[in-house]
Amino acid sequence: HELKTPLAGRKTQAQVAMRSTDPEVQQQALRRIEQSVDRTSRMAKQLIDLAAVDATEAQAVKSGVDIPRLVLDVIQELEPLRRAREVEITCQLSEEADRILIEADRSLLRLAIRNVMENAVQHSPKGSTVECRAELANGKVNVVVIDEGAGIAMEEQERVLQRFYRSPRSEPGGSGLGLAIVKMAVDRL
């Protein structure tokens, strides 16, 4: 259902663009097709991520993970989305950041951090800042992501961890998979 609906919408918009002689109508239809392709691409990527998390249960590979390096890599991966959303991402590393090395499955950790940060960028208002911190506190590693988005209502905090759940208050275009992937990855870790 989640893949069929955008495909039907794209087909309809393509038909509108082909039948119209009005350049403005054609451009609007093409913009909608582009948005739908972006949404479907994001969903396909997240479905692949979900499958990757499922596959790691039996074959988790633990290694030394440099948390600050991982956070900086994720920020770099999100650069196109950050620019498109016109959101800044700042990164603060604690003084002992160069010593934050943990034994974990790097791919699961990257998926969890990336999806939290991507969610923050996606739901932040234009011109706002997403702040990410990696710190060592009381022998524990904390990766903190703070954004200026609307937040998640208390009554929805459990539901947003379920696959395909999208808050009625959230912007259109999300797949409802990002935080479900985070939960699965953290549970596996």
C-alpha positions in Angstrom: 0.0 0.0 0.0 2.8 2.4 1.0 4.5 2.0 -2.4 1.3 1.7 -4.6 -0.2 5.0 -3.5 2.7 7.2 -4.6 3.0 5.3 -7.9 -0.7 5.9 -8.7 -0.2 9.6 -7.9 2.8 9.9 -10.1 0.9 8.3 -13.0 -2.0 10.7 -12.6 0.4 13.7 -12.5 2.2 12.5 -15.6 -1.1 12.2 -17.4 -2.0 15.8 -16.3 1.3 17.1 -17.6 0.9 15.3 -20.9 -2.6 16.4 -21.5 -2.2 20.0 -20.5 -1.0 22.8 -22.8 -0.7 25.2 -20.0 3.0 25.4 -19.0 2.1 26.3 -15.4 -0.1 23.2 -15.0 2.7 21.1 -16.6 5.3 22.5 -14.2 3.1 22.0 -11.1 2.5 18.3 -12.2 6.2 17.8 -12.7 7.0 19.2 -9.3 4.5 16.8 -7.7 6.0 13.9 -9.6 9.5 15.0 -8.4 8.2 15.2 -4.7 6.6 11.7 -5.1 9.8 10.2 -6.5 11.8 11.7 -3.6 9.3 10.3 -1.1 9.3 6.8 -2.7 13.1 6.8 -2.9 13.4 7.7 0.8 10.9 4.9 1.6 12.8 2.3 -0.6 16.0 3.3 1.2 14.3 2.9 4.6 12.9 -0.5 3.6 16.4 -1.6 2.7 17.6 -0.3 6.0 14.9 -2.2 7.8 15.8 -5.4 6.0 19.5 -4.7 7.0 18.5 -4.4 10.6 16.5 -7.6 10.4 19.5 -9.4 8.9 21.9 -8.3 11.6 20.3 -10.3 14.3 22.0 -13.5 13.3 25.2 -12.0 12.0 26.0 -8.9 14.2 29.6 -7.9 13.7 31.1 -6.1 16.6 34.1 -3.9 16.2 35.7 -0.8 17.7 33.5 2.1 16.6 34.8 5.7 16.8 31.7 7.5 17.8 32.8 11.1 16.9 34.0 9.9 13.5 30.7 8.1 12.9 28.7 11.2 13.9 30.7 13.3 11.5 30.3 10.8 8.7 26.5 10.8 9.2 26.4 14.6 9.2 28.3 14.5 5.8 25.8 12.0 4.5 22.9 14.3 5.4 24.4 17.3 3.6 22.1 17.2 0.6 19.0 16.9 2.8 20.3 19.7 5.1 20.8 22.0 2.1 17.4 21.1 0.6 15.7 21.8 4.0 17.8 24.9 4.6 18.7 23.6 8.1 22.1 23.9 9.8 23.7 21.0 11.6 26.1 21.7 14.4 28.3 19.1 16.1 29.8 19.4 19.6 32.3 16.8 20.7 33.3 16.6 24.3 36.9 17.1 25.4 37.4 13.3 25.7 35.8 12.8 22.3 38.9 11.3 20.8 38.6 8.5 23.4 35.0 7.6 22.6 35.5 4.2 21.1 33.0 1.4 21.8 32.5 -2.3 20.8 29.4 -2.4 18.7 28.0 -3.3 15.3 28.9 -0.2 13.3 26.2 -0.5 10.7 23.4 -0.8 13.3 24.8 2.2 15.2 25.1 4.2 12.0 21.5 3.4 11.0 20.2 4.5 14.4 22.2 7.8 14.5 21.5 8.5 10.9 17.7 8.0 11.2 17.5 10.1 14.3 19.4 12.9 12.7 17.6 12.6 9.4 14.3 12.8 11.3 15.5 15.9 13.1 16.5 17.6 9.9 13.3 16.5 8.1 11.0 17.9 10.8 12.9 21.1 11.6 11.7 24.5 10.4 13.5 26.2 7.6 16.4 28.3 8.9 16.7 26.3 12.2 19.6 24.3 13.6 19.9 20.7 14.5 22.5 20.2 17.2 24.4 16.9 17.6 26.6 16.1 20.6 28.8 13.1 21.3 30.0 12.9 24.9 31.3 10.5 27.5 29.5 10.8 30.8 29.9 8.5 33.8 31.4 5.8 31.6 28.5 5.9 29.1 28.5 7.2 25.6 25.7 9.7 24.8 24.8 10.8 21.3 22.3 13.6 21.7 20.3 15.2 18.8 18.4 18.4 19.5 16.2 20.1 16.9 13.7 22.9 16.8 10.8 20.9 15.4 7.3 20.6 16.9 8.3 17.5 18.8 6.3 14.4 19.5 3.1 14.5 21.6 3.3 12.3 24.7 0.4 10.2 23.6 2.3 9.4 20.3 5.7 8.6 21.7 5.2 4.8 21.7 3.3 4.8 18.4 6.0 6.6 16.4 8.2 3.6 17.0 5.9 1.4 15.1 6.4 0.7 11.4 4.5 3.1 9.0 3.0 5.2 11.8 3.0 8.9 10.9 1.8 11.5 13.3 -1.2 13.5 11.9 0.9 16.6 13.0 3.9 15.7 10.9 4.8 17.1 7.5 3.7 15.0 4.5 6.3 12.9 2.8 7.6 10.8 5.6 7.4 7.0 5.4 6.8 6.3 9.1 9.8 4.0 9.2 12.7 6.2 10.5 12.1 5.8 14.3 11.0 2.2 13.9 14.4 1.5 12.3 16.1 3.3 15.2 14.2 1.2 17.8 15.0 -2.0 16.0 18.7 -1.1 15.7 19.0 -0.1 19.3 17.2 -3.2 20.4 19.7 -5.3 18.4 22.6 -3.3 19.8 
